[in-house]
């Protein structure tokens, strides 16, 4: 699960949100035969585009000209996670479930500010938009090499959700900036300023996905693993390596103590059953049907004489 927070994907977040809202409506313009994707939040699944930009742009009390007015949150499942959702809920069901998951992610976003009056998505002013595709940009190697045009649709599974969230809470009174990663010596002072731990937020989003959908995530597919490899200390990377080693050892023990014995027992049963069926099919007599044959006496030579016993 990839969750990222940016100032804006298209347009300046220090002015109107109209340009970004228009940009995120692009799939409804490009794929005219497809089902129209509406804006949504925790209260409604059909919010008009003009209402999104109007409410975001009017929720800026006491923000200066240079202050950010909104932020963009990118919620992007991996191809493995998307395939899992589609297998569980179908094509359309997966989209609705991903929207429901986005609401839960925004609950985690709100809680991460540690503000008394902001403890869930209902205390935020936000709007989400589900998109089905990703597009090549000028930064992609394929575009630089002239293999594809900028703006072309990328192949593969790319269903994701983009969320515009206001800098101010739903009451237009509390400033909330996820870019403030203050971790000063005075924890209470940091919380008062609006401390936000982006690492903890991303990790909580992944945890919610796994618990909400019952998704069995391997350690190598986890945010903890990726973050430790990229930003972790040597000690943290060693802990991850140890965890992977223990996980591999546990799998080997399971194979040795459980899977192999079960497989062996099943093979023995199969062989016995198969042998019995073949005997019946070929008309072979069973052991209790065979006539008794006396054992031949064995002879041993001793001193040139034959002895019977």
LINJO-V230865 format. One record per pair of residues at least 6 apart in sequence whose ideal C-beta (glycine too) atoms are under 8 Angstrom apart, sorted by the first residue. I is the first residue (numbers start at 0). J is the second residue. If there is no record, write none. Layout:
i,j
I,J
I,J
This chain:
i,j
0,74
0,75
0,76
0,77
0,80
0,204
0,205
0,208
0,222
1,73
1,74
1,75
1,76
1,77
2,72
2,73
2,74
2,75
2,104
2,200
2,201
2,204
2,205
3,72
3,73
3,75
3,201
4,70
4,71
4,72
4,73
4,177
4,178
4,197
4,200
5,70
5,71
5,73
6,12
6,67
6,70
6,71
6,178
7,19
7,69
7,70
7,71
8,19
8,22
8,23
8,71
8,73
8,161
9,18
9,19
9,22
10,16
10,18
10,19
10,22
11,18
12,19
12,67
12,68
12,69
12,70
12,71
13,64
13,65
13,66
13,67
13,68
14,68
15,52
15,56
16,51
16,52
16,55
16,56
16,68
16,69
16,163
17,52
17,56
19,69
19,71
19,163
20,48
20,51
20,52
20,55
20,163
21,48
23,128
23,130
23,161
23,163
24,48
24,128
26,33
26,36
26,130
26,131
26,132
27,35
27,36
30,131
33,131
36,128
36,129
36,130
36,131
37,44
37,45
37,46
38,45
38,46
38,47
38,48
38,50
38,51
38,126
38,127
38,128
39,45
39,46
39,98
39,126
39,127
39,128
39,129
40,46
40,102
40,105
40,120
40,125
40,126
40,127
41,102
41,105
41,120
41,121
42,121
44,98
46,126
51,126
51,163
54,124
54,126
54,165
55,68
55,69
55,124
55,126
55,163
55,165
56,68
58,124
58,165
58,166
58,167
58,171
59,66
59,68
59,165
59,166
59,167
59,171
60,167
60,171
60,172
61,174
62,68
62,166
62,167
62,174
66,166
67,166
67,176
67,178
68,165
68,166
69,163
69,164
69,165
69,166
70,163
70,164
70,166
70,176
70,177
70,178
71,161
71,162
71,163
71,164
72,104
72,105
72,108
72,161
72,162
72,164
73,159
73,160
73,161
73,162
74,97
74,100
74,101
74,104
74,159
74,160
74,161
74,162
74,204
75,157
75,159
75,160
76,84
76,97
76,158
76,159
76,208
77,220
78,155
78,156
79,220
80,208
80,214
81,93
81,156
81,158
82,156
83,212
83,214
84,92
84,93
84,96
84,97
84,212
85,93
87,93
87,96
87,212
88,95
88,96
93,158
94,129
94,158
96,212
97,129
97,158
97,159
97,160
98,127
98,129
98,160
100,207
100,208
100,211
100,212
101,127
101,160
101,162
102,120
102,127
103,207
103,211
104,162
104,204
104,207
105,120
105,123
105,125
105,127
105,162
105,164
106,119
106,120
107,200
107,203
107,204
107,207
108,120
108,123
108,164
108,177
108,200
109,117
109,118
109,119
109,120
109,122
109,123
110,117
110,118
110,119
110,203
111,177
111,195
111,196
111,199
111,200
111,203
112,175
112,193
112,194
112,195
113,190
113,194
114,173
114,175
114,190
114,193
116,122
116,168
116,170
116,173
117,123
117,168
117,173
117,175
121,169
122,168
122,169
122,170
123,164
123,165
123,168
123,169
123,175
124,164
124,165
124,167
124,168
124,169
124,171
125,162
125,163
125,164
125,165
126,162
126,163
127,160
127,161
127,162
127,163
128,160
128,161
128,162
128,163
129,158
129,159
129,160
130,157
130,158
130,159
130,160
130,161
131,157
131,158
132,152
132,153
132,157
133,152
133,153
133,157
133,159
134,150
134,151
134,152
134,153
135,141
135,142
135,147
135,148
135,149
135,150
135,151
135,152
135,153
136,142
136,149
137,143
137,149
139,147
141,147
142,148
142,149
166,174
166,175
166,176
167,173
167,174
167,175
168,175
174,193
175,193
175,195
176,193
176,195
177,195
177,197
177,200
178,195
179,192
179,193
179,194
179,195
180,194
180,195
180,196
180,197
181,189
181,192
181,193
181,194
182,189
182,194
182,196
183,189
186,194
198,226
201,222
201,226
202,222
202,223
202,226
205,216
205,221
205,222
208,214
209,215
209,216
218,224
218,239
218,242
218,243
218,246
219,243
223,239
224,239
227,235
227,236
227,238
227,239
228,236
228,239
231,239
277,283
278,285
296,307
296,308
297,308
298,305
298,306
298,307
299,305
299,306
299,308
300,306
